[in-house]
Amino acid sequence: MEKRQLTCIGCPLGCALTVTMDQGEVLEVTGNTCKRGDAYARKEVTHPTRIVTSTVKVSCGAAPIVSCKTREDIPKDKIFDCITAISKVTVTAPVAIGDVLLSDAAGTGVDIIATKAVAAAP
């Protein structure tokens, strides 16, 4: 059996979790004080995902870049592929919050969206 120690990020408490596994299967999660801790631990040890944040270049805009993020979690092992794909993108102003800047980033099926508005240059 294998035991993994995690700090939960499911709520502000930051519980110290212990996950007991056997051959890749979660047998038990302890240390959580809410249901989110159990769900977080199971997902983190079997299929970890993350939200990716970055910036995208803007042409003809009042600002040279716009902040962006993945619309939802992507597999942790796709983070660097996603960042590489984002680095190749340039959008033309105006940009609105929620605009899709890149569809299906790095084959994840998840879009990159703007998190800030950028007006066209005067």
Phi, psi and chi 1 to 4 in degrees:
 res  aa     phi    psi   chi1   chi2   chi3   chi4
   1 MET       -  151.0  -81.7 -156.0  -90.2      -
   2 GLU  -121.3  140.9  172.3 -170.4    1.8      -
   3 LYS  -120.0  133.5  -70.6 -165.0 -179.8 -143.8
   4 ARG  -120.6  138.5  -67.9 -165.0   46.7 -162.8
   5 GLN  -102.3  130.9  -54.8  -64.5  -42.5      -
   6 LEU  -134.7  157.7  -56.7  170.8      -      -
   7 THR  -108.1  122.4  -60.0      -      -      -
   8 CYS   -70.1  138.7 -176.8      -      -      -
   9 ILE  -117.3   16.9   59.5  171.3      -      -
  10 GLY   -73.8  -24.6      -      -      -      -
  11 CYS  -152.1  175.4   77.7      -      -      -
  12 PRO   -67.7  -10.6  -22.7   33.1      -      -
  13 LEU   -69.2  -32.3  -68.7  177.3      -      -
  14 GLY    63.6   47.3      -      -      -      -
  15 CYS   -60.2  144.4  -63.7      -      -      -
  16 ALA   -84.1  113.0      -      -      -      -
  17 LEU  -103.5  148.3  -53.4  176.1      -      -
  18 THR  -122.7  125.3  -58.9      -      -      -
  19 VAL  -111.4  122.4 -178.5      -      -      -
  20 THR   -99.9  125.7  -55.1      -      -      -
  21 MET  -127.2  153.5  -59.9  174.8   65.8      -
  22 ASP  -137.7  115.4 -172.6   19.7      -      -
  23 GLN    52.8   45.3  -62.2  179.6  -10.1      -
  24 GLY    81.1   -1.3      -      -      -      -
  25 GLU  -103.9  132.0 -178.6 -178.5  -25.0      -
  26 VAL   -76.3  122.5  176.8      -      -      -
  27 LEU   -95.9  -37.6  -58.3  176.6      -      -
  28 GLU  -158.2  144.6  178.6 -177.1   40.8      -
  29 VAL  -123.1  127.2  175.8      -      -      -
  30 THR  -128.5  159.5   58.3      -      -      -
  31 GLY    99.1  -13.5      -      -      -      -
  32 ASN   -79.8  145.0   55.2  -56.0      -      -
  33 THR  -107.1   -2.4   55.7      -      -      -
  34 CYS  -143.7  167.6   68.9      -      -      -
  35 LYS   -63.0  -30.9  -67.5  177.4 -171.5  176.7
  36 ARG   -62.2  -32.0  -72.1 -176.6  -81.1 -178.4
  37 GLY   -63.8  -42.9      -      -      -      -
  38 ASP   -63.5  -46.3 -176.4   80.5      -      -
  39 ALA   -64.4  -43.3      -      -      -      -
  40 TYR   -60.2  -48.2  166.9   76.4      -      -
  41 ALA   -61.6  -45.1      -      -      -      -
  42 ARG   -61.8  -42.8  -70.2  173.6 -172.5  -81.6
  43 LYS   -69.3  -41.9 -177.4  177.1  174.9 -171.3
  44 GLU   -63.9  -35.8 -176.7   63.8   16.4      -
  45 VAL   -87.4  -17.0  -61.8      -      -      -
  46 THR  -109.2  -34.9   58.8      -      -      -
  47 HIS  -152.7   74.4 -176.9   66.4      -      -
  48 PRO   -68.5  138.5   23.1  -30.2      -      -
  49 THR  -133.6  161.0   59.8      -      -      -
  50 ARG  -145.5  154.7  -61.7  -70.2 -174.6  -89.8
  51 ILE   -87.6  135.7  -65.7  -74.7      -      -
  52 VAL  -108.3  132.8  173.5      -      -      -
  53 THR  -118.3  147.3   60.9      -      -      -
  54 SER  -164.1 -159.6 -172.7      -      -      -
  55 THR  -136.4  154.8   56.6      -      -      -
  56 VAL  -124.8  141.6  166.3      -      -      -
  57 LYS   -67.6  144.6  -67.0  173.8 -118.9  164.9
  58 VAL  -123.5  128.9  176.5      -      -      -
  59 SER  -101.1  148.5   65.0      -      -      -
  60 CYS    59.2   30.5  -55.8      -      -      -
  61 GLY  -112.4  164.3      -      -      -      -
  62 ALA   -70.4  -16.2      -      -      -      -
  63 ALA  -132.2  149.4      -      -      -      -
  64 PRO   -78.2  -16.7   27.9  -33.5      -      -
  65 ILE  -140.3  162.5   58.4  172.5      -      -
  66 VAL  -132.2  138.9   63.3      -      -      -
  67 SER   -72.2  149.5   57.9      -      -      -
  68 CYS  -150.6  169.5   63.4      -      -      -
  69 LYS  -156.7  165.4   70.3  178.0 -165.2   92.0
  70 THR   -72.4  143.2   51.7      -      -      -
  71 ARG   -63.5  -29.8 -173.0 -178.0  -59.7  -87.7
  72 GLU  -150.9  178.5   56.1 -166.5   60.7      -
  73 ASP   -59.4  147.9  -61.2   13.4      -      -
  74 ILE  -122.5  159.7   63.1  166.8      -      -
  75 PRO   -57.8  137.5  -24.7   34.6      -      -
  76 LYS   -56.0  -34.4 -170.1  175.2  175.8 -177.8
  77 ASP   -75.3   -2.5   63.3   -4.8      -      -
  78 LYS  -103.1    2.1  -70.3  -75.1 -165.1  172.4
  79 ILE   -58.0  -51.4  -68.9  173.6      -      -
  80 PHE   -67.1  -35.7  -69.4  109.1      -      -
  81 ASP   -63.1  -39.6  -65.8  -20.7      -      -
  82 CYS   -66.1  -45.2 -171.5      -      -      -
  83 ILE   -62.3  -40.7  -68.0  -66.1      -      -
  84 THR   -61.4  -43.7  -61.3      -      -      -
  85 ALA   -64.1  -42.2      -      -      -      -
  86 ILE   -62.3  -39.3  -68.8  169.5      -      -
  87 SER   -64.2  -17.8   71.6      -      -      -
  88 LYS   -92.8   -2.5  -63.1  174.5 -176.3  174.7
  89 VAL   -93.5  136.4  174.3      -      -      -
  90 THR  -131.3  130.2  -60.1      -      -      -
  91 VAL  -112.8  158.4  -63.6      -      -      -
  92 THR  -102.1  133.8  -56.7      -      -      -
  93 ALA   -68.8  152.3      -      -      -      -
  94 PRO   -82.3  153.2   29.9  -34.0      -      -
  95 VAL  -123.5  133.9  177.6      -      -      -
  96 ALA  -109.6  154.0      -      -      -      -
  97 ILE   -57.9  131.5  -66.3  173.1      -      -
  98 GLY    92.8   -9.4      -      -      -      -
  99 ASP   -59.9  139.2  -78.7   -3.2      -      -
 100 VAL   -79.1  119.2  173.9      -      -      -
 101 LEU   -95.2  -26.4  -52.4  177.8      -      -
 102 LEU  -153.7  122.5  175.5   63.7      -      -
 103 SER   -87.4  145.8  -64.1      -      -      -
 104 ASP    48.7   56.4 -172.6   19.9      -      -
 105 ALA   -56.6  122.5      -      -      -      -
 106 ALA    53.6   32.1      -      -      -      -
 107 GLY    71.3   20.0      -      -      -      -
 108 THR   -86.0  -16.4   60.8      -      -      -
 109 GLY    82.7    3.8      -      -      -      -
 110 VAL  -111.7  134.7  177.0      -      -      -
 111 ASP   -84.8  153.7  -64.2  -23.3      -      -
 112 ILE   -97.4  126.8  -56.6  -60.4      -      -
 113 ILE  -120.9  152.6   58.9  170.4      -      -
 114 ALA   -73.0  141.5      -      -      -      -
 115 THR  -112.6    6.0   58.3      -      -      -
 116 LYS  -148.5  156.5 -173.5  175.1  180.0  177.5
 117 ALA   -95.4  143.2      -      -      -      -
 118 VAL  -130.7  120.3  174.5      -      -      -
 119 ALA   -78.0  159.7      -      -      -      -
 120 ALA   -68.0  148.5      -      -      -      -
 121 ALA   -63.7  143.0      -      -      -      -
 122 PRO   -67.5      -    9.3   -9.8      -      -
